Amino acid sequence: MYAILLLQQAATKAAAQNIPVPEKEPALLSLVYMGGLSLMILLLLISLIRNRRRRSALAAIAPEHLPEEVRRKLGSTATNRGLRALRILFILMALGVFGLHVYWAKYAAAENERFQEARYRDMRNRRLSESTLRGWILDRTGKLDRALAYYKKNGNQIERVYPMDKEMAHLFGSDLGDPGLERALFGIQSSVVPEAIEVVEGKRVTQDAVQDVKLTIDRDFQKAVAEELTKSGRNGAIVAINPQTGAVLALYSNPSFSLKEVQDEAMWARLNADKRENPLLSRVLNAYYVPGSTFKTFTMIAAFLAGQQDHQYTATGGGYVAEPGARPITDDNGSCEACGTIGILQAYQHSSNQYFANMAVTIGADAMKRAGQLTGLGTYNGTSGEGQGRPEPEIWNASTQAIKRAIAPSQAWLVTNPKMRRYDLALEGFGQGYAGQQTPFQMALFAATIANMEGKLMKPKIEEDRAPEVYNQVVTPQMAAEMRKIMQSVNEGGTGTRALAPAKAAGINTGGKTGTAQKNIPEYDPKTGAPRTRIVQQKDPKTGAVIRQYEELIIADQPRIDAWYLCVAPIENPQLVIAVVVEGRIGETGVYGGKYAAPIAAQLVIRAKALGLLGGAPANTTPSMQAENRRRQ
């Protein structure tokens, strides 16, 4: 009765509104069928329970001496036996109905034209099929001709197109392996398909349409970043962030891979097995590097927070001895780059290892820990089981947890045990020792803190429409301004002066920090790309018996030298922070940040100015074109 009333109400409403409701009749029939089946099952269960609890009237008056088989037959009347035929008929009908459902669900979609037409008209099927299509992914401008991912028709097929196939591969991710940004943005929600009861009652079932997404990535700048790193012929990573909003403008790792190629599982497995080149690894987010002198940027932040920005130190050719018996710490030239009594500006400008080693010991592990916690750096006591290197999704300003997890950086970390040796703390002060687990992403966040006009670290964001969010108020605006002047001195008389000369000539004042670091890496099999290992046996010194056996990596005889550069531009009101790391080759010498990484940053700063990323309008545009661009955005 309820189903009939629903049908009448739905028909009346549809007639009043003059709205066709092709889905209502099959939805109602489904409800009637399910309701009747449920009622029958309920009655059968009630009957079964009642019959088990009471004996038949005939069985109760039957003589006790009758055989048990005869007594059981007395519980069935001729009428009950006659119902068996009806039971069999019902079972056959039920099987027929279920068989028809199986046919419609499994085979009709491919064989029955009438079904195909009806399915297309069914709003529930349309919603479900449309929900499997991903939206377009647009760059920060929102212009369709600058789309980063879209659909096009190829014959009778609709295919996904990535105009920057390799340039965006690490960010978008493939459908194999860990989910990337694209899978996180367009997860299918099956709950949007309305239930039959909602269709019959005439409820308006809303579904979130698959929306296009606008990222903070600038397509032209992303392409320029990839070109600059690729033409260097080296592995490495570059990330560019707007320090005032946290918007990620570009993010690229080399080597990369093709999104189209990794749709083939065999190709994906081959790339995944190559641990030497690691093409599937996002070096920006998940590769650990020794930061070298660029880490002095962090130590400078810690010094300002500790009130030691006016600290003076006398650098000598003999180096700094952190504790009795420890090896002297000298500058990169084996002596002192800036000798005599120096302050933090001269030490940063000329990259004095001695000064920053002494600074770390002066302010102590607790001050380094505080600075690390404020800037997103993991701080640990150096004991096992503390979770070093875990993903850090909450650093992102994103609309969903899925997006945060998909692009979560591996947490860069630092040992800040208050009981650690002074020598180990001194090594950390200039980017060595226990500071050797930094990602390019984290290094960019250090520079972004100083570049922010209010001394805030903004949460990085990848979705253009997200309002800026503050991760932490790290330093005061006055402290940030003073540190920007110190960074500017590097490019105006310091280690980055020559490399950033083209940017200076283009009228862009920049700040920066060079860095060079050695990293011990494993030997790799040239054929498979797998790291080489060896079996190590630990023997009892008395008996010679093997106590323990384990496998260890074979470390290359010579370390790899990596070149770093952090850049802030323009220094007066920074709109761009760039972190560049370029990997050297085993046994190679002469790899320096100012020679390999800083020139890349200089070219990118010039390119950013031309694209309008440093403030103002893009180059080669008229005022009317600028107004039109603003209207479209």
C-alpha positions as CSV (number, residue, x, y, z in Angstrom):
1,M,0.0,0.0,0.0
2,Y,2.8,2.4,0.9
3,A,4.4,1.8,-2.5
4,I,1.2,2.5,-4.3
5,L,0.7,5.7,-2.3
6,L,4.2,6.7,-3.2
7,L,3.6,6.1,-6.9
8,Q,0.4,8.2,-6.8
9,Q,2.2,11.0,-5.0
10,A,5.1,10.9,-7.4
11,A,2.8,10.9,-10.4
12,T,0.7,13.7,-9.1
13,K,3.8,15.8,-8.3
14,A,5.3,15.1,-11.7
15,A,2.1,16.0,-13.5
16,A,1.8,19.2,-11.5
17,Q,5.3,20.2,-12.4
18,N,5.2,18.7,-15.9
19,I,8.4,16.9,-15.2
20,P,9.1,13.5,-16.9
21,V,10.1,10.8,-14.4
22,P,11.3,7.8,-16.3
23,E,13.2,6.4,-13.3
24,K,10.2,6.4,-10.9
25,E,8.4,3.3,-12.3
26,P,11.4,1.0,-12.2
27,A,12.4,2.4,-8.8
28,L,8.9,1.7,-7.5
29,L,8.9,-1.8,-8.9
30,S,12.2,-2.4,-7.2
31,L,10.8,-1.2,-3.9
32,V,7.7,-3.4,-4.3
33,Y,9.8,-6.4,-5.1
34,M,12.2,-5.8,-2.2
35,G,9.3,-5.1,0.2
36,G,7.4,-8.2,-0.8
37,L,10.5,-10.4,-0.6
38,S,11.3,-9.0,2.9
39,L,7.7,-9.5,4.1
40,M,7.7,-13.1,2.9
41,I,11.0,-13.8,4.6
42,L,9.7,-12.3,7.8
43,L,6.5,-14.4,7.7
44,L,8.5,-17.6,7.0
45,L,10.7,-16.9,10.0
46,I,7.7,-16.2,12.3
47,S,6.1,-19.4,11.1
48,L,9.2,-21.4,11.6
49,I,9.6,-20.1,15.2
50,R,6.0,-20.8,16.1
51,N,6.0,-24.3,14.6
52,R,9.2,-25.2,16.5
53,R,7.7,-24.0,19.9
54,R,4.3,-25.9,19.6
55,R,3.3,-29.4,18.7
56,S,0.7,-30.3,16.1
57,A,-2.9,-30.9,17.6
58,L,-3.0,-34.3,15.9
59,A,0.4,-35.2,17.3
60,A,-0.8,-34.3,20.8
61,I,-3.7,-36.8,20.8
62,A,-1.9,-39.6,19.0
63,P,-1.2,-42.7,21.0
64,E,2.3,-42.8,22.5
65,H,2.9,-46.4,21.3
66,L,2.8,-45.3,17.6
67,P,6.2,-45.3,15.8
68,E,8.0,-41.9,15.7
69,E,7.8,-41.9,11.9
70,V,4.0,-42.1,12.0
71,R,3.8,-39.5,14.7
72,R,5.8,-37.0,12.5
73,K,3.5,-37.5,9.6
74,L,0.5,-36.7,11.7
75,G,1.9,-33.1,11.9
76,S,1.4,-32.6,8.2
77,T,-2.1,-32.2,6.8
78,A,-3.1,-32.9,3.2
79,T,-3.3,-29.1,2.7
80,N,0.3,-28.6,3.8
81,R,1.4,-31.3,1.4
82,G,-0.5,-29.6,-1.4
83,L,1.4,-26.4,-0.8
84,R,4.7,-28.0,-1.8
85,A,3.9,-27.5,-5.5
86,L,3.3,-23.8,-4.9
87,R,6.7,-23.6,-3.0
88,I,8.5,-25.1,-6.0
89,L,6.7,-22.7,-8.4
90,F,7.7,-19.7,-6.2
91,I,11.3,-20.8,-6.2
92,L,11.3,-21.1,-9.9
93,M,9.8,-17.7,-10.3
94,A,12.3,-16.2,-7.9
95,L,15.2,-17.8,-9.8
96,G,13.7,-16.3,-13.0
97,V,13.6,-12.8,-11.5
98,F,17.1,-13.1,-10.2
99,G,18.3,-14.4,-13.5
100,L,16.7,-11.4,-15.3
101,H,18.6,-9.1,-12.8
102,V,21.8,-10.9,-13.6
103,Y,21.2,-10.5,-17.3
104,W,20.5,-6.8,-17.0
105,A,23.4,-6.1,-14.7
106,K,26.1,-8.2,-16.5
107,Y,25.2,-8.8,-20.1
108,A,22.5,-6.3,-21.3
109,A,24.9,-3.4,-21.2
110,A,26.9,-4.9,-24.1
111,E,24.1,-6.8,-26.0
112,N,20.8,-5.1,-25.6
113,E,20.3,-1.8,-27.4
114,R,17.0,-1.1,-25.6
115,F,18.8,-1.4,-22.3
116,Q,21.7,0.8,-23.4
117,E,19.2,3.6,-24.3
118,A,17.3,3.2,-21.0
119,R,20.5,3.2,-19.0
120,Y,21.7,6.4,-20.6
121,R,18.3,8.1,-19.6
122,D,18.7,6.8,-16.0
123,M,19.9,9.7,-14.0
124,R,21.6,7.4,-11.4
125,N,23.7,5.7,-14.1
126,R,24.5,9.0,-15.6
127,R,25.7,10.4,-12.3
128,L,27.8,7.4,-11.6
129,S,29.5,7.3,-15.0
130,E,30.1,11.0,-15.0
131,S,31.7,10.8,-11.5
132,T,34.4,8.6,-13.0
133,L,35.6,11.3,-15.2
134,R,38.2,13.6,-13.7
135,G,37.9,17.4,-14.0
136,W,40.4,19.5,-15.9
137,I,43.4,20.7,-14.1
138,L,44.3,24.3,-14.8
139,D,47.3,26.3,-13.8
140,R,47.1,29.4,-11.7
141,T,45.7,31.6,-14.5
142,G,42.7,29.4,-15.0
143,K,43.0,29.6,-18.8
144,L,41.8,26.6,-20.7
145,D,44.7,26.9,-23.2
146,R,47.1,26.6,-20.3
147,A,45.5,23.4,-18.9
148,L,47.8,20.9,-17.2
149,A,45.4,18.0,-17.7
150,Y,42.3,17.7,-19.8
151,Y,40.2,15.3,-22.0
152,K,40.0,15.1,-25.7
153,K,38.1,12.8,-28.1
154,N,40.2,10.3,-30.0
155,G,37.9,8.5,-32.4
156,N,35.2,6.8,-30.2
157,Q,37.4,7.1,-27.1
158,I,37.9,9.9,-24.6
159,E,41.5,10.1,-23.4
160,R,43.2,12.0,-20.7
161,V,45.9,14.4,-22.0
162,Y,48.9,15.8,-20.1
163,P,50.5,18.6,-22.1
164,M,53.4,18.6,-19.7
165,D,53.7,14.8,-19.3
166,K,57.1,14.6,-17.7
167,E,57.2,18.1,-16.1
168,M,54.1,17.3,-13.9
169,A,54.6,13.6,-13.4
170,H,55.9,13.6,-9.8
171,L,53.2,15.9,-8.7
172,F,50.3,14.3,-10.4
173,G,51.4,10.7,-9.8
174,S,50.4,7.6,-11.7
175,D,47.4,5.2,-11.1
176,L,50.0,2.7,-9.9
177,G,51.9,2.8,-6.6
178,D,51.2,5.5,-4.1
179,P,48.4,7.9,-4.9
180,G,49.5,11.2,-6.4
181,L,47.7,14.6,-6.4
182,E,45.4,13.8,-9.4
183,R,43.9,10.7,-7.7
184,A,43.5,12.7,-4.5
185,L,41.7,15.5,-6.3
186,F,39.2,13.3,-8.1
187,G,38.4,10.4,-5.8
188,I,35.1,8.8,-6.9
189,Q,32.3,9.0,-4.4
190,S,29.8,6.2,-4.9
191,S,27.5,7.6,-2.3
192,V,26.3,10.2,-4.7
193,V,24.0,7.7,-6.5
194,P,20.4,8.2,-5.2
195,E,18.5,5.3,-3.6
196,A,15.3,4.1,-5.1
197,I,13.2,5.4,-2.2
198,E,14.6,8.9,-2.9
199,V,13.6,8.6,-6.6
200,V,10.1,7.5,-5.8
201,E,9.5,10.2,-3.2
202,G,10.6,12.8,-5.7
203,K,13.4,14.1,-3.6
204,R,16.0,16.3,-5.3
205,V,19.2,14.3,-5.1
206,T,22.2,16.6,-5.4
207,Q,25.6,15.4,-6.5
208,D,28.8,17.4,-6.4
209,A,29.8,17.8,-10.0
210,V,33.3,16.8,-10.9
211,Q,34.8,20.3,-10.8
212,D,37.8,21.6,-12.6
213,V,40.7,22.4,-10.3
214,K,43.0,25.4,-10.5
215,L,46.4,24.8,-9.1
216,T,49.0,27.4,-7.9
217,I,51.5,26.0,-10.5
218,D,52.4,28.4,-13.2
219,R,52.6,26.4,-16.4
220,D,55.2,28.5,-18.1
221,F,57.4,28.7,-15.0
222,Q,57.1,25.0,-14.3
223,K,58.3,24.4,-17.9
224,A,61.2,26.7,-17.4
225,V,62.2,25.0,-14.2
226,A,62.2,21.6,-15.9
227,E,64.2,22.9,-18.8
228,E,66.8,24.5,-16.7
229,L,67.4,21.4,-14.6
230,T,67.2,19.0,-17.6
231,K,69.7,20.9,-19.7
232,S,72.2,20.7,-16.9
233,G,72.3,17.0,-17.6
234,R,72.2,16.2,-13.9
235,N,69.9,14.8,-11.3
236,G,68.4,17.2,-8.8
237,A,65.4,19.1,-7.7
238,I,63.9,22.6,-7.8
239,V,60.9,24.1,-5.8
240,A,59.6,27.6,-6.1
241,I,57.2,29.1,-3.5
242,N,55.5,32.5,-3.0
243,P,56.6,33.2,0.6
244,Q,53.7,35.7,1.3
245,T,50.9,33.2,0.4
246,G,52.6,29.8,0.5
247,A,51.6,29.1,-3.1
248,V,53.8,26.5,-4.8
249,L,54.6,28.0,-8.3
250,A,56.8,25.1,-9.5
251,L,58.1,21.8,-8.3
252,Y,60.2,19.5,-10.4
253,S,62.6,16.5,-9.9
254,N,65.1,15.2,-12.5
255,P,65.0,12.4,-13.7
256,S,61.3,12.3,-14.3
257,F,59.0,9.8,-16.1
258,S,56.2,9.8,-18.5
259,L,52.6,9.6,-17.1
260,K,51.6,7.9,-20.3
261,E,54.3,5.3,-20.2
262,V,53.7,4.2,-16.6
263,Q,50.1,3.3,-17.4
264,D,51.9,0.0,-18.5
265,E,52.5,-2.0,-15.4
266,A,55.7,-3.6,-16.8
267,M,57.2,-0.1,-17.4
268,W,56.2,1.1,-14.0
269,A,57.8,-2.0,-12.4
270,R,61.0,-1.4,-14.4
271,L,61.2,2.2,-13.3
272,N,60.4,1.3,-9.7
273,A,63.2,-1.2,-9.6
274,D,65.8,1.4,-10.7
275,K,67.1,2.6,-7.3
276,R,70.2,4.3,-8.8
277,E,68.3,6.9,-10.8
278,N,65.1,6.6,-8.9
279,P,62.9,8.2,-11.6
280,L,59.7,7.7,-9.6
281,L,61.0,9.5,-6.6
282,S,60.0,13.1,-6.0
283,R,63.4,14.5,-5.0
284,V,61.7,17.7,-3.9
285,L,59.5,16.1,-1.4
286,N,61.0,12.8,-0.5
287,A,64.8,12.7,-1.1
288,Y,67.2,13.5,1.7
289,Y,70.3,15.5,1.1
290,V,73.1,16.9,3.2
291,P,72.4,20.6,3.0
292,G,75.9,22.0,3.6
293,S,76.1,25.7,4.0
294,T,72.5,26.5,3.0
295,F,71.6,25.1,6.5
296,K,73.3,28.2,8.0
297,T,70.0,29.9,7.0
298,F,68.3,27.8,9.7
299,T,71.0,28.4,12.2
300,M,70.7,32.1,11.6
301,I,66.9,31.9,12.4
302,A,67.7,30.0,15.6
303,A,70.3,32.6,16.5
304,F,67.8,35.5,16.1
305,L,65.2,33.6,18.1
306,A,67.8,33.1,20.9
307,G,68.7,36.8,20.9
308,Q,72.3,36.0,19.7
309,Q,72.1,37.9,16.4
310,D,74.8,40.3,17.6
311,H,77.2,37.4,18.5
312,Q,80.9,38.0,17.6
313,Y,83.5,35.3,16.9
314,T,87.1,35.5,16.1
315,A,87.9,33.2,13.1
316,T,91.5,31.9,12.8
317,G,93.4,29.7,10.4
318,G,93.5,27.0,13.0
319,G,89.7,26.6,13.0
320,Y,87.2,26.2,15.8
321,V,87.6,23.5,18.4
322,A,84.2,22.6,19.9
323,E,85.5,20.4,22.7
324,P,88.9,19.1,23.9
325,G,90.3,16.5,21.6
326,A,87.8,17.2,18.8
327,R,89.0,17.9,15.2
328,P,89.2,21.6,14.4
329,I,86.4,22.9,12.2
330,T,87.7,25.1,9.4
331,D,86.1,26.9,6.5
332,D,85.9,25.3,3.1
333,N,89.4,26.6,2.2
334,G,90.9,24.7,5.1
335,S,91.5,27.9,6.9
336,C,89.1,30.9,7.4
337,E,87.1,32.6,4.6
338,A,86.6,35.6,6.8
339,C,89.4,35.8,9.3
340,G,89.4,37.9,12.5
341,T,86.4,39.1,14.6
342,I,83.3,38.8,12.6
343,G,79.5,39.1,13.1
344,I,76.6,37.2,11.6
345,L,76.5,39.2,8.4
346,Q,80.1,38.7,7.5
347,A,79.9,35.0,8.5
348,Y,76.8,34.4,6.3
349,Q,78.1,36.4,3.4
350,H,81.4,34.5,3.3
351,S,79.9,31.2,4.5
352,S,82.1,30.8,7.6
353,N,81.8,27.3,9.0
354,Q,83.7,28.3,12.1
355,Y,81.2,31.0,13.0
356,F,78.1,28.9,12.6
357,A,79.6,25.9,14.4
358,N,80.4,28.2,17.3
359,M,76.9,29.7,17.1
360,A,75.2,26.3,17.4
361,V,77.2,25.5,20.5
362,T,76.6,29.0,21.9
363,I,72.8,28.9,21.6
364,G,72.6,25.2,22.5
365,A,70.4,22.2,21.4
366,D,67.2,23.6,23.0
367,A,67.4,26.8,20.9
368,M,67.9,24.7,17.7
369,K,65.0,22.5,18.7
370,R,62.7,25.5,19.2
371,A,63.6,26.9,15.8
372,G,63.0,23.5,14.2
373,Q,59.6,23.1,15.7
374,L,58.6,26.6,14.4
375,T,59.8,25.9,10.9
376,G,58.4,22.4,10.4
377,L,61.6,20.6,11.0
378,G,61.5,17.3,13.0
379,T,63.6,17.4,16.2
380,Y,64.6,14.2,17.9
381,N,67.0,12.9,20.6
382,G,68.7,10.6,18.2
383,T,67.4,7.4,19.6
384,S,65.8,4.6,17.5
385,G,62.0,4.4,17.1
386,E,61.4,8.1,17.2
387,G,59.8,8.3,13.7
388,Q,62.4,10.2,11.8
389,G,61.5,10.6,8.2
390,R,57.7,10.0,8.6
391,P,55.3,11.8,6.2
392,E,54.3,15.3,7.2
393,P,50.9,16.0,5.6
394,E,49.8,18.7,8.0
395,I,52.4,21.1,6.7
396,W,50.1,21.6,3.7
397,N,47.2,24.1,3.4
398,A,44.8,21.8,1.4
399,S,41.1,21.2,1.2
400,T,41.1,17.5,2.1
401,Q,43.2,15.0,4.0
402,A,43.6,13.0,0.8
403,I,45.4,15.8,-0.9
404,K,47.6,16.4,2.1
405,R,48.6,12.7,2.3
406,A,49.2,12.4,-1.5
407,I,51.8,15.2,-1.6
408,A,53.0,14.9,2.0
409,P,56.8,15.6,2.2
410,S,59.1,13.3,4.1
411,Q,59.8,15.1,7.4
412,A,63.3,16.6,7.4
413,W,64.9,16.2,10.8
414,L,67.6,17.2,13.2
415,V,69.0,15.7,16.4
416,T,68.6,18.2,19.3
417,N,69.4,16.1,22.3
418,P,70.5,18.4,25.1
419,K,73.1,15.8,26.1
420,M,74.7,15.5,22.7
421,R,78.4,16.2,22.2
422,R,79.3,19.8,21.5
423,Y,81.2,18.7,18.5
424,D,78.1,17.0,17.0
425,L,76.1,20.2,17.7
426,A,78.8,22.3,16.0
427,L,78.7,20.1,12.9
428,E,74.9,20.7,12.7
429,G,75.4,24.4,12.9
430,F,76.9,24.5,9.4
431,G,74.8,21.7,7.8
432,Q,76.8,18.6,8.4
433,G,76.6,15.6,10.8
434,Y,73.1,15.0,12.2
435,A,71.7,17.8,10.0
436,G,72.2,15.7,6.9
437,Q,68.5,14.7,6.4
438,Q,67.0,17.7,4.6
439,T,64.7,17.8,1.7
440,P,64.7,20.6,-0.9
441,F,61.1,21.4,0.2
442,Q,62.2,22.0,3.8
443,M,65.1,24.1,2.7
444,A,62.7,26.3,0.7
445,L,60.6,26.7,3.9
446,F,63.5,28.1,5.8
447,A,64.1,30.7,3.2
448,A,60.4,31.4,2.9
449,T,60.2,32.2,6.6
450,I,62.8,35.0,6.2
451,A,61.3,36.2,2.9
452,N,57.8,36.6,4.5
453,M,57.3,40.3,5.3
454,E,55.9,39.5,8.7
455,G,58.3,36.8,9.7
456,K,55.7,34.1,9.3
457,L,56.0,30.6,7.8
458,M,53.0,30.2,5.6
459,K,51.6,26.7,5.0
460,P,52.4,25.8,1.4
461,K,49.4,25.3,-0.8
462,I,48.8,23.8,-4.2
463,E,45.1,24.8,-4.7
464,E,44.9,28.3,-6.0
465,D,41.5,29.1,-4.4
466,R,42.7,28.2,-0.9
467,A,43.0,31.3,1.4
468,P,46.5,31.6,2.9
469,E,47.1,29.9,6.2
470,V,49.9,30.5,8.7
471,Y,51.9,27.6,10.0
472,N,53.8,29.6,12.6
473,Q,54.8,33.1,13.5
474,V,58.5,32.3,13.6
475,V,60.3,35.7,13.9
476,T,59.3,39.3,14.2
477,P,58.9,41.4,11.0
478,Q,62.0,43.4,12.1
479,M,64.1,40.2,12.5
480,A,62.9,39.0,9.1
481,A,63.9,42.3,7.5
482,E,67.4,42.2,9.1
483,M,67.9,38.6,7.9
484,R,66.9,39.5,4.3
485,K,69.6,42.2,4.3
486,I,72.1,39.5,5.4
487,M,70.9,37.2,2.5
488,Q,71.2,40.1,0.1
489,S,74.9,40.5,1.1
490,V,75.6,37.1,-0.3
491,N,74.7,38.3,-3.8
492,E,76.3,41.7,-3.4
493,G,79.9,40.9,-2.4
494,G,79.5,37.3,-1.2
495,T,79.6,33.8,-2.6
496,G,76.6,34.3,-5.0
497,T,77.6,37.6,-6.5
498,R,79.0,36.3,-9.9
499,A,76.2,33.8,-10.4
500,L,73.4,36.3,-9.7
501,A,74.9,39.1,-11.8
502,P,72.5,38.4,-14.7
503,A,69.5,39.0,-12.4
504,K,71.1,42.1,-11.0
505,A,71.6,43.4,-14.6
506,A,67.9,42.7,-15.2
507,G,67.1,45.1,-12.3
508,I,66.2,42.4,-9.7
509,N,67.8,42.6,-6.3
510,T,68.0,39.2,-4.8
511,G,69.1,37.4,-1.6
512,G,70.5,33.9,-1.4
513,K,72.8,31.3,0.1
514,T,75.1,28.9,-1.6
515,G,76.0,25.5,-0.3
516,T,78.2,22.5,-1.2
517,A,77.9,19.1,0.6
518,Q,79.4,15.7,0.3
519,K,77.1,12.7,0.6
520,N,78.2,9.0,0.9
521,I,76.1,6.9,-1.4
522,P,75.9,3.2,-2.2
523,E,77.5,1.5,-5.2
524,Y,74.9,0.4,-7.8
525,D,74.7,-2.4,-10.3
526,P,75.1,-0.7,-13.7
527,K,72.6,-3.2,-15.3
528,T,69.8,-3.4,-12.8
529,G,70.2,-0.2,-11.0
530,A,69.9,-2.0,-7.6
531,P,72.3,-1.1,-4.8
532,R,75.1,-3.6,-4.2
533,T,75.3,-5.4,-0.9
534,R,77.6,-7.8,0.8
535,I,77.2,-10.4,3.6
536,V,78.9,-9.5,6.8
537,Q,79.7,-12.1,9.5
538,Q,80.3,-11.4,13.1
539,K,82.5,-14.1,14.7
540,D,83.3,-15.1,18.2
541,P,87.0,-14.0,18.8
542,K,87.8,-17.2,20.7
543,T,86.1,-20.0,18.8
544,G,85.8,-18.3,15.4
545,A,82.2,-19.4,15.2
546,V,79.7,-17.2,13.4
547,I,77.6,-15.3,15.9
548,R,75.6,-13.1,13.6
549,Q,75.2,-12.6,9.9
550,Y,73.7,-9.7,8.1
551,E,73.6,-7.8,4.8
552,E,75.0,-4.3,4.4
553,L,75.2,-1.8,1.6
554,I,78.5,-1.3,-0.2
555,I,79.4,2.4,0.0
556,A,81.2,4.0,-2.9
557,D,84.9,4.8,-2.3
558,Q,84.3,8.5,-3.0
559,P,81.3,10.6,-2.0
560,R,79.0,12.5,-4.3
561,I,79.2,16.3,-4.1
562,D,75.9,18.2,-4.3
563,A,75.5,21.8,-5.2
564,W,72.8,24.0,-3.4
565,Y,71.4,27.4,-3.7
566,L,68.5,29.2,-1.9
567,C,67.2,32.4,-3.6
568,V,64.8,35.2,-2.5
569,A,63.5,37.7,-5.0
570,P,62.9,40.6,-5.1
571,I,64.6,41.3,-1.8
572,E,62.5,44.5,-1.2
573,N,59.2,42.6,-1.2
574,P,59.9,38.9,-1.9
575,Q,57.4,37.1,-4.2
576,L,59.6,34.1,-4.9
577,V,61.7,31.7,-3.0
578,I,63.6,29.0,-5.0
579,A,65.5,26.0,-3.6
580,V,67.9,24.3,-6.1
581,V,69.9,21.2,-5.5
582,V,72.1,19.7,-8.3
583,E,73.6,16.3,-7.7
584,G,77.3,15.7,-8.6
585,R,78.8,12.5,-9.8
586,I,80.8,10.0,-7.9
587,G,84.5,11.1,-7.9
588,E,83.7,14.4,-9.5
589,T,85.4,17.5,-8.1
590,G,84.8,21.2,-8.4
591,V,81.1,21.0,-7.8
592,Y,80.0,24.1,-6.0
593,G,76.7,25.8,-5.3
594,G,77.8,29.1,-6.8
595,K,78.9,27.3,-10.0
596,Y,76.1,24.7,-10.6
597,A,73.0,25.7,-8.6
598,A,73.1,29.5,-8.4
599,P,73.2,30.1,-12.2
600,I,70.0,28.1,-12.6
601,A,68.3,30.2,-9.9
602,A,69.5,33.4,-11.7
603,Q,67.9,32.3,-15.0
604,L,64.7,31.4,-13.2
605,V,64.4,34.7,-11.4
606,I,64.7,36.5,-14.8
607,R,62.1,34.2,-16.2
608,A,59.8,34.8,-13.2
609,K,60.0,38.6,-13.8
610,A,59.0,38.1,-17.4
611,L,56.0,36.1,-16.4
612,G,54.9,38.7,-13.8
613,L,55.6,36.4,-10.8
614,L,57.7,39.1,-9.1
615,G,54.9,41.6,-9.1
616,G,53.6,43.8,-11.9
617,A,52.4,42.6,-15.3
618,P,53.9,39.9,-17.4
619,A,56.3,41.1,-20.1
620,N,55.0,41.9,-23.6
621,T,51.4,42.7,-22.5
622,T,49.4,45.9,-23.0
623,P,47.3,47.5,-20.3
624,S,44.1,46.3,-22.0
625,M,45.5,42.7,-22.1
626,Q,46.4,43.0,-18.5
627,A,42.8,44.1,-17.6
628,E,41.4,41.1,-19.6
629,N,43.7,38.7,-17.8
630,R,42.6,40.0,-14.5
631,R,38.9,39.7,-15.5
632,R,39.4,36.0,-16.6
633,Q,41.2,35.2,-13.4
